[in-house]
Amino acid sequence: MAEEKAEGGLVFHPLDQFIVKPLFGDGPIHWYTPTNVTLWMGIALLAILAVFVLGSRGRAIIPSRLQSIGELIYGFIYKMVEDVTGKDGVKYFPYIMTLFLFILFANYLALLPMSYSPTSMIAVTAVLGFGVFIVVTVLGFVLNGPAFLGLFWMKDAPAVLRPIIAIIEVISYFVRPVSHSIRLAGNIMAGHAVIKVFAGFAALTLVSPVAILGITAIYGLEVLVAGIQAYVFTILTCVYLKDALHPAH
Amino acid sequence: MATETTDAVAGACVDAGGSALGMPQLCADWMSNQIFWLVITLIAIYFVMSRIALPRIGAVLAERSGTITNDIAAAEELKNKAAEAEAAYDQALLDARAEAQKIVAEAKAEIQAELDVELQKADAEIAAKTAESEAAIAEIREGAKKSVNAVAKDTAKALVAAMGGSADAKAITAAITARMKG
């Protein structure tokens, strides 16, 4: 957040919101230190528990509101997995659901003022993206054996073009996890940083109405982006999974 | 979370004032921490979802679709039953109407038969009475004739006696009979 220091003048620190801090004391951050990352991931976990475990504890035929939300998300992701990967992809539904819920809840919780956004951290999204990449690649070779390489060999293309296309396909295949993870982190980080920049301008009396209007507008956009990025990440995971299950073009 | 500038964090990624040096996203010192907690969170979410929430919601959804299917089948059955009942009602109405017509016709025939019998009886009675009356009248007439004969004889005898003649009963009777035939 931009801070107006005692000396006066605008100071922008739009990236300070992403600093990792220990929850207790000021000590160095080890890999096991409970930090604000831990806190907000934990809150996301609790929110997911509240919606999906607490909300569905009635097992009602006529659902309560919370149970309805859980069922809607369940149905949405289940249908997506089934439509994109086919019937045999349904057994990976819990993993995809886990990814979607984590990203969705982390994205929306990050929109609370003073909150922390784990999904804006490239380390977090890289683990998600490369995790999906590695799992899908290993799964592809385990299920299909060397036939998985057929993914890169276009049988429909003219024979001359096939090696060239294969090279392009291989490159695009290895770029997937990078774009997959940077897309999510970049979107979330950019939105949050822009809100902070507008907030910094709000300290100037003259432009504050415009700045606050800007915050409101960007916030509305971020509400959309938070949902859409969770959706995009999930559906791309499904598409990659489909390649592993059915590598033939 | 970066409002408190005094809350400085030790490390190579933060300056003395507590602000970020470069992008916090690229600070290698913090990455292992984020990755560790991310993995913990993902495992926790996965276990909760796959062990508790997803089977439960799946069961509820299956149960609901089963209930809906059953309810639709039951509604279909009830509808069929209603149609059957309506057909039965219509049939009963038709039967009742036919029955009523039959009863009316029977009653009419019965009444007609009774009426005929009664009429015949009455006719016979009337005929008998008439015959009886005729007989009585004939008897009375016969009786009157005889009386007239007797009276005439008696009167004639008396007249004859009064005129001083001796009455020959036979002659008188013959005379009177001849007269009466007359």
Chai-1 contact restraints between the chains, C-beta under 6 A:
chainA,res_idxA,chainB,res_idxB,connection_type,confidence,min_distance_angstrom,max_distance_angstrom,comment,restraint_id
A,M1,B,A2,contact,1.0,0.0,6.0,A-B,restraint_1
A,M1,B,T3,contact,1.0,0.0,6.0,A-B,restraint_2
A,H13,B,S19,contact,1.0,0.0,6.0,A-B,restraint_3
A,L15,B,A20,contact,1.0,0.0,6.0,A-B,restraint_4
A,L15,B,M23,contact,1.0,0.0,6.0,A-B,restraint_5
A,L15,B,P24,contact,1.0,0.0,6.0,A-B,restraint_6
A,D16,B,A2,contact,1.0,0.0,6.0,A-B,restraint_7
A,D16,B,S19,contact,1.0,0.0,6.0,A-B,restraint_8
A,D16,B,A20,contact,1.0,0.0,6.0,A-B,restraint_9
A,Q17,B,M1,contact,1.0,0.0,6.0,A-B,restraint_10
A,Q17,B,A2,contact,1.0,0.0,6.0,A-B,restraint_11
A,F18,B,P24,contact,1.0,0.0,6.0,A-B,restraint_12
A,I19,B,A2,contact,1.0,0.0,6.0,A-B,restraint_13
A,I19,B,A20,contact,1.0,0.0,6.0,A-B,restraint_14
A,I19,B,P24,contact,1.0,0.0,6.0,A-B,restraint_15
A,V20,B,W30,contact,1.0,0.0,6.0,A-B,restraint_16
A,K21,B,V9,contact,1.0,0.0,6.0,A-B,restraint_17
A,P28,B,A10,contact,1.0,0.0,6.0,A-B,restraint_18
A,I29,B,W30,contact,1.0,0.0,6.0,A-B,restraint_19
A,I29,B,N33,contact,1.0,0.0,6.0,A-B,restraint_20
A,W31,B,S32,contact,1.0,0.0,6.0,A-B,restraint_21
A,W31,B,N33,contact,1.0,0.0,6.0,A-B,restraint_22
A,W31,B,F36,contact,1.0,0.0,6.0,A-B,restraint_23
A,T33,B,N33,contact,1.0,0.0,6.0,A-B,restraint_24
A,T35,B,N33,contact,1.0,0.0,6.0,A-B,restraint_25
A,N36,B,M1,contact,1.0,0.0,6.0,A-B,restraint_26
A,V37,B,Q34,contact,1.0,0.0,6.0,A-B,restraint_27
A,V37,B,W37,contact,1.0,0.0,6.0,A-B,restraint_28
A,T38,B,W37,contact,1.0,0.0,6.0,A-B,restraint_29
A,M41,B,W37,contact,1.0,0.0,6.0,A-B,restraint_30
A,M41,B,T41,contact,1.0,0.0,6.0,A-B,restraint_31
A,L45,B,T41,contact,1.0,0.0,6.0,A-B,restraint_32
A,L45,B,A44,contact,1.0,0.0,6.0,A-B,restraint_33
A,I48,B,I45,contact,1.0,0.0,6.0,A-B,restraint_34
A,F52,B,A53,contact,1.0,0.0,6.0,A-B,restraint_35
A,V53,B,I52,contact,1.0,0.0,6.0,A-B,restraint_36
A,V53,B,A53,contact,1.0,0.0,6.0,A-B,restraint_37
A,S56,B,R56,contact,1.0,0.0,6.0,A-B,restraint_38
A,S56,B,I57,contact,1.0,0.0,6.0,A-B,restraint_39
A,R59,B,V60,contact,1.0,0.0,6.0,A-B,restraint_40
A,I61,B,R64,contact,1.0,0.0,6.0,A-B,restraint_41
A,I61,B,T67,contact,1.0,0.0,6.0,A-B,restraint_42
A,G70,B,I57,contact,1.0,0.0,6.0,A-B,restraint_43
A,E71,B,I57,contact,1.0,0.0,6.0,A-B,restraint_44
A,Y74,B,I57,contact,1.0,0.0,6.0,A-B,restraint_45
A,P94,B,M49,contact,1.0,0.0,6.0,A-B,restraint_46
A,P94,B,S50,contact,1.0,0.0,6.0,A-B,restraint_47
A,P94,B,L54,contact,1.0,0.0,6.0,A-B,restraint_48
A,M97,B,M49,contact,1.0,0.0,6.0,A-B,restraint_49
A,T98,B,I45,contact,1.0,0.0,6.0,A-B,restraint_50
A,T98,B,Y46,contact,1.0,0.0,6.0,A-B,restraint_51
A,T98,B,M49,contact,1.0,0.0,6.0,A-B,restraint_52
A,F102,B,I45,contact,1.0,0.0,6.0,A-B,restraint_53
A,Y116,B,M1,contact,1.0,0.0,6.0,A-B,restraint_54
A,M121,B,Q25,contact,1.0,0.0,6.0,A-B,restraint_55
A,M121,B,Q34,contact,1.0,0.0,6.0,A-B,restraint_56
A,I122,B,Q25,contact,1.0,0.0,6.0,A-B,restraint_57
A,A123,B,M31,contact,1.0,0.0,6.0,A-B,restraint_58
A,A123,B,Q34,contact,1.0,0.0,6.0,A-B,restraint_59
A,A123,B,I35,contact,1.0,0.0,6.0,A-B,restraint_60
A,V124,B,Q34,contact,1.0,0.0,6.0,A-B,restraint_61
A,V124,B,L38,contact,1.0,0.0,6.0,A-B,restraint_62
A,V127,B,I35,contact,1.0,0.0,6.0,A-B,restraint_63
A,V127,B,L38,contact,1.0,0.0,6.0,A-B,restraint_64
